[in-house]
Every structure is written in structure tokens, then in C-alpha cells.
Amino acid sequence: MTRHLHVVPDEPPQPREVVATPDWPPVAIPGRPGWYRHCIDGQQVDLPHNQDPRAPT
């Protein structure tokens, strides 16, 4: 019989920060339903929608 060992870390891994990148669509923010992170003029901006505010209307 083969047994497998599972290594359990002392602490769970820390979540990575959500980063929006230029020329890609907004990224949904985990834990904040309906909020999206946008990259606007090189800045990370959180908005309650996934529409590009710079897009022509």
C-alpha cells in the first residue's frame, strides 16, 4: 500500500493584490461583488462597474 504525505503550511498563503493592466479589460475584485479595478492613466482605480470610463459614448 502506498501512502502519500501532504505538507501543510503553518499559515495559508496571502492573497495577491488584484492589478489591472493597460489595454486589458477591468478585473473583478475578490470580496467586493460588482466592483472592478481599472487601469486609468497608469493608476489603479476601483469602480462599481466594468465599463471603461474613457470610452466614447
N, CA, C and O atoms as a Maestro MAE file, in Angstrom:
{
 s_m_m2io_version
 :::
 2.0.0
}

f_m_ct {
 s_m_title
 :::
 protein
 m_atom[228] {
  # First column is atom index #
  i_m_mmod_type
  r_m_x_coord
  r_m_y_coord
  r_m_z_coord
  i_m_residue_number
  s_m_chain_name
  s_m_pdb_residue_name
  s_m_pdb_atom_name
  i_m_atomic_number
  :::
  1 25 0.852 -1.176 0.000 1 A "MET " " N  " 7
  2 3 0.000 0.000 0.000 1 A "MET " " CA " 6
  3 2 0.894 1.234 0.000 1 A "MET " " C  " 6
  4 15 1.827 1.343 0.796 1 A "MET " " O  " 8
  5 25 0.597 2.150 -0.896 2 A "THR " " N  " 7
  6 3 1.368 3.384 -0.992 2 A "THR " " CA " 6
  7 2 0.634 4.487 -0.246 2 A "THR " " C  " 6
  8 15 -0.568 4.682 -0.423 2 A "THR " " O  " 8
  9 25 1.366 5.195 0.581 3 A "ARG " " N  " 7
  10 3 0.783 6.331 1.307 3 A "ARG " " CA " 6
  11 2 1.419 7.606 0.799 3 A "ARG " " C  " 6
  12 15 2.604 7.639 0.471 3 A "ARG " " O  " 8
  13 25 0.621 8.651 0.739 4 A "HIS " " N  " 7
  14 3 1.114 9.948 0.284 4 A "HIS " " CA " 6
  15 2 1.116 10.912 1.446 4 A "HIS " " C  " 6
  16 15 0.174 10.962 2.235 4 A "HIS " " O  " 8
  17 25 2.174 11.667 1.538 5 A "LEU " " N  " 7
  18 3 2.265 12.690 2.568 5 A "LEU " " CA " 6
  19 2 1.857 14.031 1.981 5 A "LEU " " C  " 6
  20 15 2.209 14.353 0.847 5 A "LEU " " O  " 8
  21 25 1.125 14.797 2.743 6 A "HIS " " N  " 7
  22 3 0.728 16.134 2.338 6 A "HIS " " CA " 6
  23 2 1.354 17.129 3.308 6 A "HIS " " C  " 6
  24 15 1.161 17.037 4.520 6 A "HIS " " O  " 8
  25 25 2.098 18.072 2.766 7 A "VAL " " N  " 7
  26 3 2.721 19.100 3.585 7 A "VAL " " CA " 6
  27 2 1.719 20.244 3.733 7 A "VAL " " C  " 6
  28 15 1.220 20.782 2.745 7 A "VAL " " O  " 8
  29 25 1.437 20.601 4.978 8 A "VAL " " N  " 7
  30 3 0.507 21.685 5.259 8 A "VAL " " CA " 6
  31 2 1.306 22.857 5.806 8 A "VAL " " C  " 6
  32 15 1.989 22.720 6.821 8 A "VAL " " O  " 8
  33 25 1.229 24.020 5.139 9 A "PRO " " N  " 7
  34 3 1.993 25.168 5.637 9 A "PRO " " CA " 6
  35 2 1.449 25.654 6.973 9 A "PRO " " C  " 6
  36 15 0.285 25.431 7.306 9 A "PRO " " O  " 8
  37 25 2.315 26.325 7.733 10 A "ASP " " N  " 7
  38 3 1.901 26.859 9.030 10 A "ASP " " CA " 6
  39 2 0.804 27.904 8.867 10 A "ASP " " C  " 6
  40 15 -0.124 27.970 9.674 10 A "ASP " " O  " 8
  41 25 0.914 28.724 7.813 11 A "GLU " " N  " 7
  42 3 -0.072 29.763 7.547 11 A "GLU " " CA " 6
  43 2 -0.551 29.631 6.111 11 A "GLU " " C  " 6
  44 15 0.219 29.239 5.234 11 A "GLU " " O  " 8
  45 25 -1.800 29.952 5.867 12 A "PRO " " N  " 7
  46 3 -2.266 29.911 4.473 12 A "PRO " " CA " 6
  47 2 -1.570 30.996 3.657 12 A "PRO " " C  " 6
  48 15 -1.156 32.013 4.213 12 A "PRO " " O  " 8
  49 25 -1.436 30.793 2.354 13 A "PRO " " N  " 7
  50 3 -0.770 31.818 1.544 13 A "PRO " " CA " 6
  51 2 -1.578 33.111 1.532 13 A "PRO " " C  " 6
  52 15 -2.808 33.097 1.567 13 A "PRO " " O  " 8
  53 25 -0.860 34.218 1.482 14 A "GLN " " N  " 7
  54 3 -1.516 35.519 1.442 14 A "GLN " " CA " 6
  55 2 -2.056 35.756 0.036 14 A "GLN " " C  " 6
  56 15 -1.391 35.425 -0.946 14 A "GLN " " O  " 8
  57 25 -3.247 36.322 -0.070 15 A "PRO " " N  " 7
  58 3 -3.783 36.589 -1.405 15 A "PRO " " CA " 6
  59 2 -2.972 37.675 -2.113 15 A "PRO " " C  " 6
  60 15 -2.442 38.593 -1.487 15 A "PRO " " O  " 8
  61 25 -2.894 37.541 -3.427 16 A "ARG " " N  " 7
  62 3 -2.186 38.550 -4.203 16 A "ARG " " CA " 6
  63 2 -3.132 39.703 -4.514 16 A "ARG " " C  " 6
  64 15 -4.332 39.500 -4.704 16 A "ARG " " O  " 8
  65 25 -2.591 40.895 -4.564 17 A "GLU " " N  " 7
  66 3 -3.396 42.061 -4.886 17 A "GLU " " CA " 6
  67 2 -3.805 41.998 -6.353 17 A "GLU " " C  " 6
  68 15 -3.008 41.638 -7.219 17 A "GLU " " O  " 8
  69 25 -5.049 42.350 -6.615 18 A "VAL " " N  " 7
  70 3 -5.551 42.392 -7.984 18 A "VAL " " CA " 6
  71 2 -4.984 43.627 -8.663 18 A "VAL " " C  " 6
  72 15 -5.094 44.736 -8.141 18 A "VAL " " O  " 8
  73 25 -4.377 43.435 -9.828 19 A "VAL " " N  " 7
  74 3 -3.763 44.546 -10.551 19 A "VAL " " CA " 6
  75 2 -4.341 44.596 -11.964 19 A "VAL " " C  " 6
  76 15 -4.278 43.620 -12.712 19 A "VAL " " O  " 8
  77 25 -4.903 45.747 -12.313 20 A "ALA " " N  " 7
  78 3 -5.375 45.966 -13.676 20 A "ALA " " CA " 6
  79 2 -4.206 46.428 -14.528 20 A "ALA " " C  " 6
  80 15 -3.316 47.128 -14.045 20 A "ALA " " O  " 8
  81 25 -4.210 46.033 -15.801 21 A "THR " " N  " 7
  82 3 -3.114 46.409 -16.685 21 A "THR " " CA " 6
  83 2 -3.650 47.195 -17.880 21 A "THR " " C  " 6
  84 15 -4.798 47.010 -18.282 21 A "THR " " O  " 8
  85 25 -2.833 48.058 -18.439 22 A "PRO " " N  " 7
  86 3 -3.265 48.845 -19.592 22 A "PRO " " CA " 6
  87 2 -3.662 47.939 -20.758 22 A "PRO " " C  " 6
  88 15 -3.081 46.872 -20.957 22 A "PRO " " O  " 8
  89 25 -4.658 48.380 -21.520 23 A "ASP " " N  " 7
  90 3 -5.129 47.672 -22.724 23 A "ASP " " CA " 6
  91 2 -5.786 46.328 -22.447 23 A "ASP " " C  " 6
  92 15 -5.986 45.542 -23.373 23 A "ASP " " O  " 8
  93 25 -6.124 46.048 -21.202 24 A "TRP " " N  " 7
  94 3 -6.875 44.841 -20.853 24 A "TRP " " CA " 6
  95 2 -8.160 45.270 -20.170 24 A "TRP " " C  " 6
  96 15 -8.233 46.372 -19.628 24 A "TRP " " O  " 8
  97 25 -9.184 44.406 -20.188 25 A "PRO " " N  " 7
  98 3 -10.435 44.788 -19.529 25 A "PRO " " CA " 6
  99 2 -10.265 44.888 -18.019 25 A "PRO " " C  " 6
  100 15 -9.301 44.361 -17.465 25 A "PRO " " O  " 8
  101 25 -11.207 45.569 -17.345 26 A "PRO " " N  " 7
  102 3 -11.142 45.673 -15.882 26 A "PRO " " CA " 6
  103 2 -11.172 44.290 -15.225 26 A "PRO " " C  " 6
  104 15 -11.672 43.327 -15.807 26 A "PRO " " O  " 8
  105 25 -10.634 44.206 -14.016 27 A "VAL " " N  " 7
  106 3 -10.538 42.952 -13.278 27 A "VAL " " CA " 6
  107 2 -11.509 42.994 -12.100 27 A "VAL " " C  " 6
  108 15 -11.529 43.965 -11.343 27 A "VAL " " O  " 8
  109 25 -12.322 41.930 -11.943 28 A "ALA " " N  " 7
  110 3 -13.235 41.853 -10.797 28 A "ALA " " CA " 6
  111 2 -12.419 41.742 -9.519 28 A "ALA " " C  " 6
  112 15 -11.410 41.038 -9.479 28 A "ALA " " O  " 8
  113 25 -12.854 42.436 -8.476 29 A "ILE " " N  " 7
  114 3 -12.133 42.442 -7.208 29 A "ILE " " CA " 6
  115 2 -12.742 41.382 -6.293 29 A "ILE " " C  " 6
  116 15 -13.923 41.468 -5.956 29 A "ILE " " O  " 8
  117 25 -11.958 40.385 -5.884 30 A "PRO " " N  " 7
  118 3 -12.478 39.362 -4.984 30 A "PRO " " CA " 6
  119 2 -12.952 39.976 -3.667 30 A "PRO " " C  " 6
  120 15 -12.283 40.843 -3.106 30 A "PRO " " O  " 8
  121 25 -14.095 39.529 -3.181 31 A "GLY " " N  " 7
  122 3 -14.619 40.017 -1.909 31 A "GLY " " CA " 6
  123 2 -15.398 41.311 -2.022 31 A "GLY " " C  " 6
  124 15 -15.954 41.780 -1.028 31 A "GLY " " O  " 8
  125 25 -15.454 41.899 -3.200 32 A "ARG " " N  " 7
  126 3 -16.226 43.134 -3.424 32 A "ARG " " CA " 6
  127 2 -17.106 42.937 -4.654 32 A "ARG " " C  " 6
  128 15 -16.778 43.420 -5.738 32 A "ARG " " O  " 8
  129 25 -18.219 42.230 -4.490 33 A "PRO " " N  " 7
  130 3 -19.073 41.941 -5.648 33 A "PRO " " CA " 6
  131 2 -19.490 43.217 -6.383 33 A "PRO " " C  " 6
  132 15 -19.905 44.198 -5.766 33 A "PRO " " O  " 8
  133 25 -19.373 43.184 -7.694 34 A "GLY " " N  " 7
  134 3 -19.782 44.309 -8.513 34 A "GLY " " CA " 6
  135 2 -18.734 45.393 -8.687 34 A "GLY " " C  " 6
  136 15 -18.967 46.348 -9.428 34 A "GLY " " O  " 8
  137 25 -17.591 45.278 -8.031 35 A "TRP " " N  " 7
  138 3 -16.526 46.285 -8.143 35 A "TRP " " CA " 6
  139 2 -15.418 45.744 -9.042 35 A "TRP " " C  " 6
  140 15 -15.101 44.554 -9.021 35 A "TRP " " O  " 8
  141 25 -14.840 46.646 -9.831 36 A "TYR " " N  " 7
  142 3 -13.795 46.270 -10.762 36 A "TYR " " CA " 6
  143 2 -12.620 47.235 -10.652 36 A "TYR " " C  " 6
  144 15 -12.798 48.431 -10.423 36 A "TYR " " O  " 8
  145 25 -11.409 46.688 -10.820 37 A "ARG " " N  " 7
  146 3 -10.209 47.508 -10.797 37 A "ARG " " CA " 6
  147 2 -9.845 47.853 -12.236 37 A "ARG " " C  " 6
  148 15 -9.715 46.972 -13.086 37 A "ARG " " O  " 8
  149 25 -9.682 49.142 -12.492 38 A "HIS " " N  " 7
  150 3 -9.342 49.659 -13.807 38 A "HIS " " CA " 6
  151 2 -7.935 50.243 -13.753 38 A "HIS " " C  " 6
  152 15 -7.464 50.663 -12.697 38 A "HIS " " O  " 8
  153 25 -7.279 50.263 -14.896 39 A "CYS " " N  " 7
  154 3 -6.001 50.959 -15.025 39 A "CYS " " CA " 6
  155 2 -6.276 52.201 -15.862 39 A "CYS " " C  " 6
  156 15 -6.410 52.116 -17.083 39 A "CYS " " O  " 8
  157 25 -6.360 53.357 -15.204 40 A "ILE " " N  " 7
  158 3 -6.676 54.613 -15.873 40 A "ILE " " CA " 6
  159 2 -5.480 55.548 -15.723 40 A "ILE " " C  " 6
  160 15 -5.104 55.930 -14.614 40 A "ILE " " O  " 8
  161 25 -4.896 55.904 -16.854 41 A "ASP " " N  " 7
  162 3 -3.715 56.775 -16.869 41 A "ASP " " CA " 6
  163 2 -2.615 56.259 -15.936 41 A "ASP " " C  " 6
  164 15 -1.962 57.037 -15.240 41 A "ASP " " O  " 8
  165 25 -2.419 54.933 -15.932 42 A "GLY " " N  " 7
  166 3 -1.378 54.315 -15.123 42 A "GLY " " CA " 6
  167 2 -1.714 54.143 -13.657 42 A "GLY " " C  " 6
  168 15 -0.886 53.648 -12.892 42 A "GLY " " O  " 8
  169 25 -2.912 54.540 -13.245 43 A "GLN " " N  " 7
  170 3 -3.322 54.433 -11.837 43 A "GLN " " CA " 6
  171 2 -4.331 53.303 -11.666 43 A "GLN " " C  " 6
  172 15 -5.141 53.045 -12.557 43 A "GLN " " O  " 8
  173 25 -4.280 52.635 -10.528 44 A "GLN " " N  " 7
  174 3 -5.259 51.605 -10.191 44 A "GLN " " CA " 6
  175 2 -6.485 52.294 -9.584 44 A "GLN " " C  " 6
  176 15 -6.384 52.958 -8.552 44 A "GLN " " O  " 8
  177 25 -7.646 52.130 -10.233 45 A "VAL " " N  " 7
  178 3 -8.867 52.799 -9.799 45 A "VAL " " CA " 6
  179 2 -9.964 51.757 -9.644 45 A "VAL " " C  " 6
  180 15 -10.210 50.976 -10.563 45 A "VAL " " O  " 8
  181 25 -10.636 51.735 -8.476 46 A "ASP " " N  " 7
  182 3 -11.742 50.812 -8.235 46 A "ASP " " CA " 6
  183 2 -13.059 51.522 -8.511 46 A "ASP " " C  " 6
  184 15 -13.329 52.589 -7.960 46 A "ASP " " O  " 8
  185 25 -13.882 50.915 -9.380 47 A "LEU " " N  " 7
  186 3 -15.162 51.493 -9.742 47 A "LEU " " CA " 6
  187 2 -16.264 50.439 -9.635 47 A "LEU " " C  " 6
  188 15 -15.989 49.249 -9.794 47 A "LEU " " O  " 8
  189 25 -17.513 50.854 -9.368 48 A "PRO " " N  " 7
  190 3 -18.606 49.894 -9.195 48 A "PRO " " CA " 6
  191 2 -19.203 49.434 -10.529 48 A "PRO " " C  " 6
  192 15 -20.398 49.151 -10.600 48 A "PRO " " O  " 8
  193 25 -18.387 49.356 -11.584 49 A "HIS " " N  " 7
  194 3 -18.838 48.853 -12.870 49 A "HIS " " CA " 6
  195 2 -17.624 48.412 -13.677 49 A "HIS " " C  " 6
  196 15 -16.485 48.714 -13.318 49 A "HIS " " O  " 8
  197 25 -17.876 47.697 -14.767 50 A "ASN " " N  " 7
  198 3 -16.756 47.236 -15.570 50 A "ASN " " CA " 6
  199 2 -16.681 47.946 -16.920 50 A "ASN " " C  " 6
  200 15 -16.066 47.428 -17.852 50 A "ASN " " O  " 8
  201 25 -17.292 49.113 -17.038 51 A "GLN " " N  " 7
  202 3 -17.236 49.897 -18.258 51 A "GLN " " CA " 6
  203 2 -16.041 50.839 -18.212 51 A "GLN " " C  " 6
  204 15 -15.749 51.428 -17.171 51 A "GLN " " O  " 8
  205 25 -15.365 50.977 -19.314 52 A "ASP " " N  " 7
  206 3 -14.222 51.879 -19.384 52 A "ASP " " CA " 6
  207 2 -14.729 53.309 -19.396 52 A "ASP " " C  " 6
  208 15 -15.406 53.700 -20.346 52 A "ASP " " O  " 8
  209 25 -14.427 54.111 -18.369 53 A "PRO " " N  " 7
  210 3 -14.951 55.474 -18.306 53 A "PRO " " CA " 6
  211 2 -14.375 56.383 -19.398 53 A "PRO " " C  " 6
  212 15 -14.914 57.461 -19.646 53 A "PRO " " O  " 8
  213 25 -13.293 55.960 -20.049 54 A "ARG " " N  " 7
  214 3 -12.699 56.774 -21.111 54 A "ARG " " CA " 6
  215 2 -13.300 56.476 -22.466 54 A "ARG " " C  " 6
  216 15 -13.050 57.203 -23.427 54 A "ARG " " O  " 8
  217 25 -14.105 55.399 -22.564 55 A "ALA " " N  " 7
  218 3 -14.693 55.005 -23.853 55 A "ALA " " CA " 6
  219 2 -15.701 56.053 -24.314 55 A "ALA " " C  " 6
  220 15 -16.449 56.598 -23.502 55 A "ALA " " O  " 8
  221 25 -15.721 56.335 -25.618 56 A "PRO " " N  " 7
  222 3 -16.702 57.311 -26.120 56 A "PRO " " CA " 6
  223 2 -18.121 56.768 -25.968 56 A "PRO " " C  " 6
  224 15 -18.357 55.567 -26.100 56 A "PRO " " O  " 8
  225 25 -19.042 57.655 -25.695 57 A "THR " " N  " 7
  226 3 -20.446 57.232 -25.508 57 A "THR " " CA " 6
  227 2 -21.292 57.559 -26.703 57 A "THR " " C  " 6
  228 15 -22.489 57.273 -26.710 57 A "THR " " O  " 8
  :::
 }
 m_bond[227] {
  # First column is bond index #
  i_m_from
  i_m_to
  i_m_order
  :::
  1 1 2 1
  2 2 3 1
  3 3 4 2
  4 3 5 1
  5 5 6 1
  6 6 7 1
  7 7 8 2
  8 7 9 1
  9 9 10 1
  10 10 11 1
  11 11 12 2
  12 11 13 1
  13 13 14 1
  14 14 15 1
  15 15 16 2
  16 15 17 1
  17 17 18 1
  18 18 19 1
  19 19 20 2
  20 19 21 1
  21 21 22 1
  22 22 23 1
  23 23 24 2
  24 23 25 1
  25 25 26 1
  26 26 27 1
  27 27 28 2
  28 27 29 1
  29 29 30 1
  30 30 31 1
  31 31 32 2
  32 31 33 1
  33 33 34 1
  34 34 35 1
  35 35 36 2
  36 35 37 1
  37 37 38 1
  38 38 39 1
  39 39 40 2
  40 39 41 1
  41 41 42 1
  42 42 43 1
  43 43 44 2
  44 43 45 1
  45 45 46 1
  46 46 47 1
  47 47 48 2
  48 47 49 1
  49 49 50 1
  50 50 51 1
  51 51 52 2
  52 51 53 1
  53 53 54 1
  54 54 55 1
  55 55 56 2
  56 55 57 1
  57 57 58 1
  58 58 59 1
  59 59 60 2
  60 59 61 1
  61 61 62 1
  62 62 63 1
  63 63 64 2
  64 63 65 1
  65 65 66 1
  66 66 67 1
  67 67 68 2
  68 67 69 1
  69 69 70 1
  70 70 71 1
  71 71 72 2
  72 71 73 1
  73 73 74 1
  74 74 75 1
  75 75 76 2
  76 75 77 1
  77 77 78 1
  78 78 79 1
  79 79 80 2
  80 79 81 1
  81 81 82 1
  82 82 83 1
  83 83 84 2
  84 83 85 1
  85 85 86 1
  86 86 87 1
  87 87 88 2
  88 87 89 1
  89 89 90 1
  90 90 91 1
  91 91 92 2
  92 91 93 1
  93 93 94 1
  94 94 95 1
  95 95 96 2
  96 95 97 1
  97 97 98 1
  98 98 99 1
  99 99 100 2
  100 99 101 1
  101 101 102 1
  102 102 103 1
  103 103 104 2
  104 103 105 1
  105 105 106 1
  106 106 107 1
  107 107 108 2
  108 107 109 1
  109 109 110 1
  110 110 111 1
  111 111 112 2
  112 111 113 1
  113 113 114 1
  114 114 115 1
  115 115 116 2
  116 115 117 1
  117 117 118 1
  118 118 119 1
  119 119 120 2
  120 119 121 1
  121 121 122 1
  122 122 123 1
  123 123 124 2
  124 123 125 1
  125 125 126 1
  126 126 127 1
  127 127 128 2
  128 127 129 1
  129 129 130 1
  130 130 131 1
  131 131 132 2
  132 131 133 1
  133 133 134 1
  134 134 135 1
  135 135 136 2
  136 135 137 1
  137 137 138 1
  138 138 139 1
  139 139 140 2
  140 139 141 1
  141 141 142 1
  142 142 143 1
  143 143 144 2
  144 143 145 1
  145 145 146 1
  146 146 147 1
  147 147 148 2
  148 147 149 1
  149 149 150 1
  150 150 151 1
  151 151 152 2
  152 151 153 1
  153 153 154 1
  154 154 155 1
  155 155 156 2
  156 155 157 1
  157 157 158 1
  158 158 159 1
  159 159 160 2
  160 159 161 1
  161 161 162 1
  162 162 163 1
  163 163 164 2
  164 163 165 1
  165 165 166 1
  166 166 167 1
  167 167 168 2
  168 167 169 1
  169 169 170 1
  170 170 171 1
  171 171 172 2
  172 171 173 1
  173 173 174 1
  174 174 175 1
  175 175 176 2
  176 175 177 1
  177 177 178 1
  178 178 179 1
  179 179 180 2
  180 179 181 1
  181 181 182 1
  182 182 183 1
  183 183 184 2
  184 183 185 1
  185 185 186 1
  186 186 187 1
  187 187 188 2
  188 187 189 1
  189 189 190 1
  190 190 191 1
  191 191 192 2
  192 191 193 1
  193 193 194 1
  194 194 195 1
  195 195 196 2
  196 195 197 1
  197 197 198 1
  198 198 199 1
  199 199 200 2
  200 199 201 1
  201 201 202 1
  202 202 203 1
  203 203 204 2
  204 203 205 1
  205 205 206 1
  206 206 207 1
  207 207 208 2
  208 207 209 1
  209 209 210 1
  210 210 211 1
  211 211 212 2
  212 211 213 1
  213 213 214 1
  214 214 215 1
  215 215 216 2
  216 215 217 1
  217 217 218 1
  218 218 219 1
  219 219 220 2
  220 219 221 1
  221 221 222 1
  222 222 223 1
  223 223 224 2
  224 223 225 1
  225 225 226 1
  226 226 227 1
  227 227 228 2
  :::
 }
}
